[in-house]
């Protein structure tokens, strides 16, 4: 039995990551670079913590721009 591997890219939109989490119950995802090569692994728990703390660059879920000095630890 073959299954498609669920992956994330090193640069992803928050809304795409949120959709990914809602669409499956995997505990970790391979991270791919722009060439499609595996460069790491990220856990569901780590992604949830990043979303909870809005720890990313660019647009937040509320549409407000986040700056690097606003990232919470």
VMD Tcl script that draws the C-alpha trace (Angstrom):
set ca {
  {0.00 0.00 0.00}
  {1.44 3.39 -1.03}
  {0.59 6.74 0.50}
  {1.64 10.22 -0.58}
  {4.11 11.80 1.83}
  {2.77 15.00 3.38}
  {5.53 17.64 3.32}
  {5.99 21.34 3.96}
  {8.34 23.74 2.21}
  {10.94 25.83 3.99}
  {8.92 28.92 3.05}
  {5.17 28.40 3.47}
  {2.11 30.54 4.04}
  {0.60 30.28 7.53}
  {-2.85 29.61 6.06}
  {-1.42 26.66 4.07}
  {0.20 25.20 7.18}
  {-3.04 25.62 9.13}
  {-4.95 23.81 6.36}
  {-2.34 21.05 6.37}
  {-2.73 20.52 10.12}
  {-6.51 20.39 9.83}
  {-6.31 17.87 6.97}
  {-4.41 15.07 8.73}
  {-3.21 13.77 12.08}
  {0.52 13.33 11.31}
  {2.88 14.19 14.16}
  {5.77 15.41 11.99}
  {6.43 16.58 8.42}
  {9.53 16.51 6.22}
  {10.64 20.03 5.25}
  {11.69 20.53 1.62}
  {13.84 23.26 0.08}
  {13.08 24.92 -3.27}
  {14.77 22.02 -5.09}
  {12.48 19.46 -3.43}
  {15.28 18.10 -1.24}
  {14.58 17.14 2.37}
  {16.31 19.63 4.66}
  {14.69 18.77 7.97}
  {11.68 17.65 9.95}
  {9.17 19.76 11.85}
  {6.76 18.43 14.44}
  {3.06 19.24 14.73}
  {3.67 20.47 18.27}
  {6.36 22.94 17.13}
  {4.09 24.25 14.35}
  {1.23 24.70 16.84}
  {3.53 26.65 19.19}
  {4.65 28.89 16.31}
  {1.02 29.56 15.32}
  {-0.03 30.19 18.94}
  {2.78 32.74 19.37}
  {2.46 34.11 15.81}
  {6.20 33.44 15.43}
  {6.74 34.10 11.73}
  {7.56 36.90 9.34}
  {4.95 38.50 7.12}
  {1.18 38.50 7.50}
  {-0.42 37.25 10.70}
  {-3.69 35.33 10.85}
  {-5.41 38.63 11.66}
  {-3.84 40.31 8.61}
  {-1.41 42.46 10.60}
  {2.24 42.54 9.62}
  {4.67 40.89 12.06}
  {8.19 42.22 12.53}
  {11.11 40.18 13.85}
  {11.19 42.14 17.15}
  {7.55 41.19 17.81}
  {8.22 37.45 17.91}
  {7.34 36.04 21.33}
  {9.45 33.37 22.98}
}
mol new
graphics top color blue
foreach p $ca { graphics top sphere $p radius 0.5 }
foreach p [lrange $ca 0 end-1] q [lrange $ca 1 end] { graphics top cylinder $p $q radius 0.2 }
display resetview
